[in-house]
Amino acid sequence: MLDRDGFRPNVAIVIVNARNQVFWGKRIREHSWQFPQGGINSGETPEKAMYRELREEVGLFPQHVRILGRTRDWLRYEVPQHWIKREWRGSYRGQKQIWFLLRLTGRDNDVSLRATDHPEFDAWRWHEYWVPLDNVIDFKREVYRRALNELERFLHSRPQTRRERLYGVAHAERPRNYAEEPPPVIDGGELEKSEG
């Protein structure tokens, strides 16, 4: 199901634990890491699709998580032509995604990468919230940057522990490449500011 601009509706899922680390999954038989994601079926809401994908890819049920927030609008990325199946060329451009931020309320051992006959991941780990954008495939980097920037505010909306309620919540420092506007580049190097 494509929209009139050639984008397939999709959901992406960022799962955080009590330490605000994110679930980072390794694609099966590949050396690439990503967040769970998947298409929205006809007649499905983004939230229903998110729960279905959560079950299929990570083995978690609604009782294992709590929704902290979601992106306000669709975030789009275009897929390079050489990645698109020949029969889809000319009509398919890429994905448009609603991103969800979930708090794991269950346990780590509730995660099951073999919940279906067609697993997406063969390994997973907890990673700091600001995943290295260099590890994300290049055509998805901007969507990851925008989504994590938008969702980060939901991490700290309610302190999780007594210590956090008393002393506040420590925020991980936002890496430079997550800045809202990427720094300008000239001749492969960063633009330097002149003094004086």
C-alpha distance (Angstrom), angle and dihedral (degrees) to the residues before:
residue distance angle dihedral
M1 . . .
L2 3.81 . .
D3 3.77 128.4 .
R4 3.80 118.9 -124.9
D5 3.83 90.8 -89.8
G6 3.82 93.4 55.2
F7 3.82 98.8 -102.5
R8 3.80 121.7 133.9
P9 3.85 114.2 -136.8
N10 3.78 109.8 -118.3
V11 3.81 142.6 164.4
A12 3.80 128.0 -136.3
I13 3.81 122.4 -160.0
V14 3.81 128.0 -150.1
I15 3.82 110.7 -171.1
V16 3.81 117.2 -166.7
N17 3.79 129.0 -167.8
A18 3.82 126.8 -145.7
R19 3.84 90.1 -79.9
N20 3.84 90.9 53.0
Q21 3.78 92.1 -111.3
V22 3.80 115.5 145.5
F23 3.79 131.6 -126.2
W24 3.81 106.3 -109.7
G25 3.82 115.0 -169.4
K26 3.81 128.1 -160.1
R27 3.80 112.4 -137.0
I28 3.79 111.4 -117.4
R29 3.82 112.8 -92.9
E30 3.82 91.6 -3.3
H31 3.77 134.9 92.7
S32 3.80 95.0 -128.3
W33 3.80 127.4 108.6
Q34 3.78 127.1 -152.7
F35 3.78 147.5 145.7
P36 3.81 119.7 -87.2
Q37 3.79 112.4 -89.3
G38 3.77 139.7 161.0
G39 3.76 147.6 162.3
I40 3.78 127.3 -75.9
N41 3.80 111.1 -122.4
S42 3.79 122.6 -136.9
G43 3.83 109.6 -78.7
E44 3.82 93.2 15.5
T45 3.79 123.5 122.0
P46 3.82 117.0 -135.9
E47 3.84 89.1 -108.9
K48 3.82 93.3 52.5
A49 3.81 90.1 47.2
M50 3.81 89.8 49.7
Y51 3.82 92.4 53.9
R52 3.83 91.4 46.4
E53 3.81 92.3 49.6
L54 3.81 90.6 44.9
R55 3.80 89.4 56.5
E56 3.82 95.2 42.5
E57 3.80 98.7 45.3
V58 3.81 104.5 28.3
G59 3.81 104.0 19.6
L60 3.81 93.7 -124.9
F61 3.81 125.9 137.5
P62 3.83 128.2 -151.0
Q63 3.83 90.5 -96.3
H64 3.83 89.6 61.3
V65 3.83 94.7 60.0
R66 3.79 144.4 38.9
I67 3.80 122.5 -147.9
L68 3.82 110.0 -120.5
G69 3.79 97.1 177.1
R70 3.78 148.2 -47.4
T71 3.78 137.8 -138.6
R72 3.78 114.7 -83.9
D73 3.80 95.5 -134.4
W74 3.78 140.8 18.5
L75 3.80 115.1 -77.0
R76 3.81 112.4 -149.6
Y77 3.77 135.4 -157.6
E78 3.77 129.7 179.0
V79 3.79 120.4 -133.3
P80 3.83 115.9 -135.7
Q81 3.82 112.7 -106.9
H82 3.81 93.9 -116.8
W83 3.85 89.1 60.5
I84 3.81 93.6 53.3
K85 3.80 119.8 92.8
R86 3.79 111.4 -110.5
E87 3.82 93.9 -117.1
W88 3.86 91.0 55.2
R89 3.82 96.6 48.1
G90 3.77 112.7 117.3
S91 3.82 94.6 25.0
Y92 3.84 105.4 46.6
R93 3.82 118.3 68.3
G94 3.79 104.3 162.9
Q95 3.79 145.0 -79.0
K96 3.78 134.0 -44.2
Q97 3.79 111.6 -158.4
I98 3.76 142.2 -165.2
W99 3.80 107.5 -154.8
F100 3.82 121.2 -147.6
L101 3.81 126.5 -160.4
L102 3.81 112.0 -151.1
R103 3.81 131.5 -174.8
L104 3.80 113.5 -140.4
T105 3.81 105.4 -127.4
G106 3.79 93.0 170.9
R107 3.80 127.1 65.6
D108 3.79 131.7 -82.1
N109 3.80 90.0 -109.2
D110 3.82 89.6 60.9
V111 3.82 86.5 73.6
S112 3.80 111.2 97.9
L113 3.80 119.7 179.3
R114 3.82 89.8 -172.8
A115 3.81 97.4 58.7
T116 3.84 91.0 121.7
D117 3.79 137.6 30.0
H118 3.82 90.2 -107.3
P119 3.82 107.6 53.3
E120 3.80 118.9 -168.3
F121 3.82 97.4 -161.2
D122 3.81 133.6 41.8
A123 3.83 96.8 -171.6
W124 3.79 139.7 16.2
R125 3.80 140.6 -173.9
W126 3.78 141.6 176.3
H127 3.80 112.8 -98.8
E128 3.79 133.8 -176.3
Y129 3.81 111.4 -86.1
W130 3.81 94.8 -108.7
V131 3.80 97.7 65.2
P132 3.81 113.4 -161.3
L133 3.79 106.0 -93.5
D134 3.80 89.5 -151.5
N135 3.82 87.0 69.0
V136 3.81 91.4 56.9
I137 3.80 118.1 87.1
D138 3.80 106.8 -96.4
F139 3.82 99.0 -114.7
K140 3.84 91.5 54.0
R141 3.82 98.2 45.5
E142 3.79 97.2 92.9
V143 3.82 92.1 50.2
Y144 3.83 90.9 49.6
R145 3.81 90.6 48.8
R146 3.80 93.2 49.3
A147 3.81 94.8 43.3
L148 3.82 96.3 48.8
N149 3.81 91.0 45.6
E150 3.80 91.1 51.8
L151 3.82 96.1 43.2
E152 3.81 96.9 44.5
R153 3.81 92.6 82.8
F154 3.82 90.1 64.9
L155 3.82 92.0 59.3
H156 3.78 92.7 70.2
S157 3.78 102.2 33.7
R158 3.82 92.0 102.4
P159 3.81 124.2 24.5
Q160 3.81 110.3 -122.9
T161 3.81 102.3 -155.4
R162 3.81 137.0 38.8
R163 3.82 89.1 -111.6
E164 3.82 91.1 54.7
R165 3.80 91.0 48.8
L166 3.82 90.8 52.3
Y167 3.80 101.3 38.3
G168 3.80 104.6 21.0
V169 3.76 131.8 -112.2
A170 3.79 122.9 -65.3
H171 3.80 110.7 -130.5
A172 3.78 120.7 -149.8
E173 3.78 110.4 -121.3
R174 3.79 112.5 -102.4
P175 3.82 109.2 -119.1
R176 3.78 117.2 -121.1
N177 3.81 93.9 -111.9
Y178 3.83 88.9 61.1
A179 3.81 91.7 62.3
E180 3.79 112.7 128.4
E181 3.79 92.5 -114.9
P182 3.81 116.8 37.5
P183 3.81 112.0 -127.3
P184 3.83 114.2 -99.3
V185 3.80 115.6 -101.0
I186 3.80 125.8 -148.2
D187 3.81 122.5 -176.2
G188 3.80 91.9 -15.1
G189 3.82 93.8 -55.2
E190 3.78 134.2 88.9
L191 3.77 118.9 -88.9
E192 3.78 108.2 -106.1
K193 3.77 121.4 -140.8
S194 3.78 114.2 -125.6
E195 3.78 118.2 -127.7
G196 3.80 121.0 -131.3
